[in-house]
Amino acid sequence: MSSRAQQTDSRIEVLLNEPIGTIAPEIYSHFVEHLGAVVYDGIWVGENSKIANVGGIRKALVDALKKTKPAVIRWPGGCFADQYDWRDGIGPRSKRPKRTNFWVDSREWSSKANKTGPQVYDPNHFGTVEFARFCQLSASQPYFAANLRSLPAQDFWHWVEYCNSPNGSTTLAAQRAADGAAQPLNVRYWGVGNESWGCGGNFSPEDYAIEFKRYSAWVPGYGVPLRLVGSGPNGGDIEWSRRFFAKAAERGGLGKMWGWGLHHYSWNASAGRTREWFAGKRDAVKFDNEQYYEILKECLLMEGLITKHWDAMGVVDKAHRVKLAVDEWGAWYAPGTEPFAEALLGQQNTMRDAVLAGLTLDTFNRHADKVAMANIAQLVNCLQSLFLAHEDKFCVTPTYHVFDMYAAHQQGQSLRVVTNAPEVRYDRNGSPATLVGLSSSASLKGKQLVITVTNPSLDQTREAEVAIKGGAGKSVTATVLAAADAHAHNTFTNPDAVKPAAAQVAVRGGAIVHRFPPASVTKLVVDLA
């Protein structure tokens, strides 16, 4: 070991001989809902727009998204999905009905918002074929969330028929062809309802289990192996998982299920630390040290949620055939930093959110044997988005850069990592509190080892020795995402305020020694000897 390595304050051991599982590309997936300006203005600008577009879809968004290798995009919700009639989004656009959006009465609308536009009264110009084309342009697969609350099961089956039946085979296949997609869309991923414990119907676990079996029984895939995702728990509601699996397992009801959805948002709660979704959230940009660390502590709950729900599922599904699909996750702040008034639940995205994304993606990588999909909420102009877009203005956020860096993990073999670093210490309501000192994950493809490390400390640089057990590195490159101030963020006028940079790093005596800056996310790519 070099003298420099002996002076480090942290150590990361990557165990090449202890694989966990393949990191599914679907972990690096996204979520699009007809919520505020996600679709209209964010993705869809229209074919006659002066904004550069491909068949009405914003070109800048497609070009940037494609670079991150997005595996799957979930649509049309969210809560919107369980009021959505997919038939409203087919046929000639000029004849599609205009419908009131689910979010019309949200208390978080800006007082300056124009509530007569497509964000409130949806013209349905962006329907099934338009969304599938967006996925194709961005080299991703579509994931449809079906309406279980307000449409019958037969409508779900007909939607599958519209998407997947062979060209010329059915009336719905002919309609799909008239809509611009003669060949089948070959949609594999289908959510059977959304948040059925809440906006998706206020069901009990047992009642939803019955509905799931009714919707999923004998659904034809038309040669496509369907991957059905059940509406899983709200955060730590272990009983929802336990009771659903017990009821659904009766008469083989779990046989059609591929994934079990899990939703977990991170936010700072105000006095009383209420968990009501509409109350208590803090500002996205004006945060103090306590708020910074507390929201990171919220995201780190993901580790326990994964293991606890996995154990609950395994009581019935002992072979763990059903995997976890964390199809909504991310940071959620109070209104006030939205990029424009119609961006309902839009919020600015700082270096703090990049750290939160790094911590969460590291968690998913470390549990590659359990997590088969994850979809950050949401893609553009909403919550922890990768993009901000309005009219002819466009920029990426710090979270985008994390996804771009971490894409190298996709389809790699996740390896066990042992990380030791001094804990972060901070003040929480006048009492001492701690947070993990460093977070990391690692994956191997052939002779290339990818290690990602997140340093959540606001003021402490961590100098770590990275030891590769079972092998040795011959060269290494580093990419670092950091800023002088964790409040730093990108805007339409300053789109490159936060962006990654290359850093020098050396391999000495078989070990890598690197300094991880405060509030940073780092990717190390190691070529093994």
C-alpha positions in Angstrom: 0.0 0.0 0.0 1.3 3.4 -0.9 2.0 6.0 1.8 -0.8 8.1 0.4 -3.3 5.2 0.8 -2.2 4.9 4.4 -3.3 8.5 5.0 -6.8 8.1 3.6 -9.9 8.6 5.9 -12.1 6.1 4.0 -11.9 2.8 2.3 -14.0 1.1 -0.5 -13.5 -2.6 -1.2 -14.9 -4.0 -4.4 -15.2 -7.8 -4.2 -14.9 -9.2 -7.7 -15.7 -12.7 -6.6 -19.0 -11.8 -4.9 -21.5 -11.0 -7.6 -25.1 -10.0 -6.7 -26.9 -10.0 -10.0 -27.2 -8.3 -13.4 -28.1 -4.7 -13.2 -31.3 -4.5 -15.3 -31.3 -1.6 -17.7 -34.9 -1.0 -16.6 -33.5 0.4 -13.3 -32.6 3.4 -15.4 -36.1 4.2 -16.5 -38.5 7.2 -16.5 -42.0 8.3 -15.8 -44.3 10.6 -17.9 -47.7 11.7 -16.7 -50.2 14.2 -18.0 -49.4 16.4 -15.1 -48.8 20.1 -15.5 -46.4 20.7 -18.4 -44.8 17.2 -18.6 -46.5 16.3 -21.9 -47.8 19.5 -23.4 -44.8 21.9 -23.7 -42.4 19.4 -22.3 -42.6 16.5 -24.8 -45.3 17.5 -27.2 -44.9 20.8 -29.1 -47.0 19.8 -32.2 -46.0 19.1 -35.8 -46.5 22.7 -36.9 -44.4 24.2 -34.1 -41.4 26.4 -34.8 -39.6 24.5 -32.1 -37.5 21.7 -33.6 -39.5 18.6 -33.4 -39.9 15.1 -34.8 -43.5 14.5 -35.6 -44.5 16.9 -32.9 -42.1 15.6 -30.3 -39.5 18.0 -29.0 -36.2 17.1 -30.7 -33.8 18.5 -28.1 -35.5 16.3 -25.4 -35.2 13.2 -27.6 -31.6 13.8 -28.4 -30.5 14.4 -24.8 -32.6 11.6 -23.4 -31.2 9.0 -25.8 -27.7 9.6 -24.6 -28.6 8.2 -21.1 -29.8 4.9 -22.6 -33.3 5.1 -21.1 -34.6 1.5 -20.9 -38.4 2.1 -20.2 -40.7 5.1 -20.0 -43.9 4.7 -17.9 -47.1 6.5 -19.2 -49.8 8.1 -18.8 -49.6 8.2 -15.0 -49.6 8.3 -12.1 -53.0 9.3 -10.8 -54.0 10.5 -14.3 -53.9 6.9 -15.5 -56.9 5.8 -13.5 -59.2 8.4 -15.1 -57.7 8.0 -18.6 -59.7 6.4 -21.4 -57.1 5.2 -23.9 -59.7 5.5 -26.7 -59.6 9.3 -26.3 -56.1 9.3 -27.6 -56.7 7.4 -30.9 -58.1 8.5 -34.3 -57.6 11.8 -36.1 -56.2 14.4 -33.6 -58.7 17.0 -34.8 -61.6 14.8 -33.7 -60.2 13.6 -30.4 -62.2 14.7 -27.3 -61.0 17.3 -24.9 -61.1 16.1 -21.3 -60.7 17.6 -17.9 -57.3 16.6 -16.4 -57.2 14.7 -13.1 -55.1 17.5 -11.6 -57.5 20.3 -12.4 -58.2 21.0 -8.7 -54.7 20.5 -7.3 -54.0 23.0 -4.5 -50.4 23.4 -5.8 -51.3 25.3 -9.0 -49.6 28.6 -9.3 -52.0 31.6 -9.1 -50.3 32.8 -12.4 -51.1 29.6 -14.3 -53.3 29.7 -17.4 -55.9 27.1 -16.4 -57.6 27.0 -19.8 -54.7 25.3 -21.7 -53.8 21.7 -22.5 -52.3 21.2 -19.0 -55.8 21.5 -17.6 -58.1 20.5 -20.5 -56.3 17.8 -22.3 -56.8 17.7 -26.1 -55.6 14.2 -26.3 -53.2 15.0 -29.1 -50.6 12.9 -27.4 -52.0 9.4 -27.3 -50.9 5.8 -27.5 -49.2 5.9 -30.9 -47.6 9.3 -30.2 -46.2 8.0 -26.9 -44.9 4.8 -28.5 -43.2 6.9 -31.2 -41.5 9.0 -28.5 -40.2 5.8 -26.9 -38.9 4.6 -30.2 -37.2 7.9 -30.9 -35.4 7.7 -27.5 -34.5 4.0 -27.9 -36.7 3.0 -25.0 -39.6 0.6 -24.4 -43.1 1.8 -23.4 -44.7 0.9 -20.1 -48.4 1.6 -20.0 -50.3 2.1 -16.8 -53.8 0.8 -17.3 -57.0 2.3 -15.8 -58.3 -0.1 -13.2 -60.4 2.4 -11.2 -62.8 3.7 -13.8 -62.6 1.3 -16.8 -63.6 -2.4 -17.0 -61.1 -5.2 -17.5 -62.2 -5.7 -21.1 -61.0 -2.2 -22.0 -57.5 -3.2 -20.7 -57.6 -6.2 -23.0 -58.7 -4.1 -25.9 -55.8 -1.7 -25.3 -53.4 -4.6 -25.5 -55.1 -5.7 -28.7 -54.8 -2.2 -30.2 -51.1 -2.2 -29.3 -50.0 -5.7 -30.1 -52.4 -7.5 -32.5 -50.8 -8.2 -36.0 -51.2 -5.8 -38.8 -54.6 -6.2 -40.5 -55.8 -8.8 -38.0 -58.5 -6.9 -36.0 -60.5 -3.7 -36.1 -58.3 -2.2 -33.5 -55.2 -3.1 -35.5 -56.7 -1.3 -38.5 -57.3 1.7 -36.2 -53.7 1.6 -35.1 -52.5 1.6 -38.7 -54.8 4.6 -39.4 -53.1 6.3 -36.5 -49.7 5.9 -38.1 -48.5 2.5 -36.7 -49.3 -0.3 -39.1 -46.9 -2.8 -37.4 -47.6 -3.9 -33.8 -46.1 -1.8 -31.0 -45.1 -4.9 -29.1 -45.7 -3.4 -25.7 -44.3 -5.7 -23.0 -44.8 -3.7 -19.8 -48.3 -3.1 -18.4 -49.2 -1.7 -15.0 -52.5 -3.1 -13.7 -53.7 0.1 -12.0 -51.8 2.8 -10.1 -51.6 3.5 -6.4 -54.7 1.4 -5.9 -54.4 2.1 -2.1 -55.1 5.8 -2.9 -56.1 7.7 -6.1 -56.4 4.4 -7.9 -59.5 3.3 -6.0 -58.9 3.4 -2.3 -58.9 -0.4 -2.3 -57.9 -2.8 0.5 -55.0 -5.1 -0.4 -57.5 -8.0 -0.6 -59.9 -6.1 -2.9 -57.1 -5.0 -5.2 -55.8 -8.6 -5.3 -59.2 -9.7 -6.7 -59.2 -6.9 -9.2 -55.6 -7.7 -10.3 -56.6 -11.3 -10.9 -59.6 -10.3 -12.9 -57.7 -7.8 -15.1 -54.7 -10.1 -15.6 -56.4 -13.4 -16.3 -56.0 -14.7 -19.9 -54.7 -11.5 -21.4 -53.4 -12.3 -24.9 -49.9 -11.0 -25.7 -50.0 -11.7 -29.4 -46.6 -13.2 -29.3 -45.2 -10.6 -26.8 -44.3 -12.0 -23.4 -46.3 -9.5 -21.2 -44.7 -8.2 -18.0 -47.5 -7.2 -15.7 -46.7 -4.9 -12.8 -49.0 -4.8 -9.7 -49.9 -1.7 -7.9 -47.6 -2.1 -4.9 -47.2 -0.3 -1.6 -47.0 3.3 -0.5 -43.5 3.5 1.0 -43.3 1.5 4.2 -46.8 -0.1 4.1 -45.5 -3.6 4.5 -49.1 -4.9 5.2 -50.1 -3.9 1.7 -47.5 -6.2 0.3 -48.1 -9.0 2.8 -51.9 -9.0 2.5 -52.0 -8.6 -1.3 -49.6 -11.5 -1.9 -51.5 -13.8 0.5 -54.8 -13.1 -1.3 -53.5 -13.0 -4.8 -51.8 -16.4 -4.4 -55.1 -18.1 -4.0 -55.9 -20.1 -7.2 -52.6 -19.1 -8.8 -53.3 -15.4 -9.1 -49.6 -14.4 -9.0 -48.9 -16.3 -12.1 -49.2 -13.3 -14.4 -47.3 -10.9 -12.3 -43.8 -9.9 -13.3 -43.2 -6.8 -11.0 -44.5 -5.4 -7.8 -44.6 -1.6 -7.9 -43.2 0.4 -5.0 -43.5 4.2 -4.6 -41.3 6.3 -2.3 -40.9 10.1 -2.4 -38.4 12.1 -0.3 -39.4 15.4 1.2 -38.7 17.7 4.1 -41.7 17.8 6.4 -42.6 20.9 8.4 -43.8 21.1 12.1 -45.0 17.8 13.2 -43.3 16.2 10.2 -46.6 15.2 8.6 -46.4 12.7 5.7 -49.5 14.2 3.9 -48.4 14.6 0.3 -49.7 18.1 0.0 -48.4 19.6 3.2 -45.1 20.4 4.9 -42.7 20.4 2.0 -39.8 22.9 1.8 -38.2 25.0 -0.9 -36.2 23.3 -3.6 -33.4 25.9 -3.7 -33.5 27.8 -0.4 -32.6 25.0 2.0 -30.4 25.0 5.1 -28.0 22.2 6.2 -30.6 20.3 8.2 -33.0 20.3 5.3 -30.3 19.1 3.0 -29.3 16.2 5.2 -32.9 15.3 6.2 -34.1 14.8 2.6 -31.1 12.6 1.9 -31.9 10.6 5.0 -35.4 10.1 3.5 -34.0 8.8 0.2 -31.8 6.4 2.2 -34.9 4.7 3.5 -35.1 3.0 0.2 -32.6 0.3 1.3 -34.9 -0.8 4.1 -38.1 -0.6 2.0 -36.5 -2.9 -0.6 -35.5 -5.5 1.9 -38.6 -5.4 4.0 -41.0 -5.6 1.1 -38.9 -8.3 -0.5 -39.1 -10.4 2.7 -42.9 -9.8 2.8 -43.3 -10.9 -0.8 -41.2 -14.0 -0.1 -43.6 -15.4 2.5 -45.8 -16.5 -0.4 -43.5 -16.1 -3.4 -40.7 -18.2 -1.9 -38.8 -18.5 -5.2 -39.0 -14.7 -5.6 -40.3 -15.0 -9.2 -41.9 -11.5 -8.8 -39.3 -8.7 -8.6 -39.6 -5.1 -7.3 -40.4 -2.3 -9.7 -39.8 1.1 -8.0 -41.8 2.9 -10.6 -42.1 6.2 -8.8 -39.2 7.8 -6.7 -37.5 11.1 -6.3 -37.5 14.4 -4.4 -40.7 16.4 -3.9 -40.6 20.1 -2.8 -43.0 22.9 -2.1 -44.3 25.0 -5.0 -42.5 28.2 -5.9 -39.5 27.2 -8.0 -41.4 25.9 -11.0 -39.7 27.1 -14.3 -43.0 28.6 -15.5 -46.5 28.8 -14.1 -48.1 25.9 -15.9 -45.5 23.5 -14.7 -47.6 22.0 -11.9 -45.4 20.2 -9.3 -42.5 21.6 -11.3 -39.4 22.4 -9.2 -35.9 23.5 -9.6 -33.2 20.8 -9.4 -30.0 21.5 -7.5 -26.8 19.6 -6.7 -28.6 18.3 -3.7 -30.9 16.4 -6.1 -27.9 15.0 -7.9 -26.6 13.6 -4.6 -30.0 12.1 -3.9 -30.1 10.5 -7.3 -26.6 9.0 -6.8 -27.5 7.6 -3.4 -30.7 6.1 -4.7 -29.2 4.5 -7.9 -26.4 3.1 -5.8 -29.0 1.4 -3.6 -30.8 -0.1 -6.6 -27.5 -1.4 -8.0 -26.6 -3.0 -4.7 -30.0 -4.8 -4.8 -29.8 -5.9 -8.5 -31.1 -9.3 -7.5 -34.4 -7.7 -6.2 -35.0 -4.6 -8.2 -36.0 -5.2 -11.8 -37.2 -1.7 -12.7 -37.1 1.8 -11.3 -38.7 5.0 -12.8 -37.7 8.4 -11.5 -40.5 10.9 -11.2 -40.8 12.7 -13.6 -39.0 13.1 -16.9 -39.5 16.9 -17.6 -40.9 19.9 -15.8 -42.1 17.9 -12.8 -40.6 16.8 -9.5 -37.1 15.5 -9.8 -36.9 15.9 -13.6 -34.0 15.4 -15.9 -35.1 18.2 -18.1 -36.7 21.7 -18.1 -38.5 22.8 -21.3 -40.8 25.7 -22.1 -41.5 27.0 -25.6 -38.1 27.3 -27.3 -36.1 27.1 -24.1 -34.5 23.8 -22.9 -31.9 22.6 -20.4 -30.8 19.5 -18.5 -30.7 19.3 -14.7 -28.0 18.0 -12.4 -30.0 14.8 -12.1 -29.7 14.3 -15.8 -25.9 14.2 -15.5 -26.1 11.5 -12.8 -28.2 9.3 -15.1 -25.8 9.9 -17.9 -22.8 8.9 -15.7 -24.5 5.8 -14.2 -25.7 4.5 -17.6 -22.4 2.6 -17.7 -23.7 0.2 -15.0 -26.5 -1.1 -17.3 -26.3 -4.9 -17.9 -23.2 -5.1 -15.7 -22.8 -7.7 -13.0 -23.4 -5.9 -9.6 -20.6 -6.7 -7.1 -20.6 -6.5 -3.4 -19.0 -3.4 -2.1 -17.8 -2.7 1.5 -17.6 1.0 2.2 -16.1 2.5 5.4 -16.1 6.3 5.9 -16.6 8.7 8.8 -20.3 9.4 9.3 -21.6 12.9 8.4 -22.7 14.6 11.6 -25.2 17.4 11.7 -27.8 19.2 13.9 -31.4 18.0 13.7 -33.9 20.1 15.7 -31.2 20.8 18.2 -30.1 17.2 18.6 -27.1 15.4 17.0 -27.8 13.3 13.9 -25.7 11.3 11.5 -25.8 10.2 7.8 -23.8 7.7 5.9 -20.3 9.0 5.0 -20.0 7.6 1.5 -22.3 5.5 -0.7 -21.0 3.3 -3.5 -21.9 0.6 -6.0 -19.9 -1.4 -8.6 -20.5 -3.4 -11.7 -18.4 -5.5 -14.0 -18.6 -6.1 -17.8 -15.8 -8.1 -19.2 -12.6 -6.4 -18.0 -14.2 -3.1 -17.3 -15.2 -2.2 -13.7 -17.5 0.7 -13.0 -17.5 2.2 -9.5 -19.8 5.0 -8.5 -19.4 6.9 -5.3 -21.6 9.6 -3.7 -20.2 11.9 -1.0 -23.2 13.5 0.8 -21.2 15.7 3.1 -21.6 19.5 2.6 -18.1 20.4 3.7 -15.9 17.3 4.0 -13.8 16.0 1.2 -13.3 12.2 1.6 -10.0 10.7 0.5 -10.6 7.1 0.0 -8.5 4.1 -1.0 -10.5 1.9 -3.4 -9.3 -1.7 -3.2 -10.2 -4.3 -5.8 -10.3 -7.7 -4.2 -9.7 -10.6 -6.6 -8.1 -8.5 -9.2 -6.1 -5.3 -10.0 -6.6 -2.2 -12.1 -4.2 -1.2 -14.7 -5.8 2.2 -15.6 -8.6 4.3 -14.3 -10.6 7.4 -15.4 -12.8 9.6 -13.3 -15.8 11.7 -14.0 -17.0 14.0 -11.2 -20.2 16.0 -10.8 -19.8 18.7 -8.1 -20.3 22.4 -7.5 -18.8 25.0 -5.1 -22.3 25.3 -3.6 -24.9 22.5 -3.2 -27.6 25.1 -4.1 -26.2 25.3 -7.6 -28.6 24.5 -10.4 -29.1 24.9 -14.2 -31.5 27.4 -15.7 -32.6 28.3 -19.2 -30.2 31.3 -19.1 -27.3 29.4 -17.4 -27.7 25.8 -18.6 -24.2 24.7 -17.7 -23.9 25.9 -14.1 -23.7 22.3 -13.0 -22.0 19.8 -15.3 -19.5 16.9 -14.9 -15.8 17.1 -15.5 -12.9 14.7 -15.9 -10.6 14.3 -12.9 -7.1 12.8 -12.5 -6.8 9.6 -10.6 -3.9 7.1 -10.2 -3.5 3.4 -9.5 -0.8 2.7 -7.0 0.2 -0.6 -5.6 -3.0 -2.2 -6.9 -5.1 0.4 -5.1 -6.9 3.5 -6.3 -6.7 6.6 -4.2 -9.1 9.4 -4.9 -10.5 12.6 -3.3 -14.3 12.8 -3.4 -15.4 16.4 -3.1 -18.2 17.6 -0.8 -21.8 17.0 -2.2 -20.5 15.1 -5.2 -21.2 12.1 -7.4 -18.2 10.4 -9.0 -17.8 7.6 -11.6 -14.6 5.6 -11.8 -14.0 3.4 -14.8 -11.3 0.8 -14.2 -9.7 -1.4 -16.8 -8.6 -4.5 -15.0 -5.3 -6.2 -15.5 
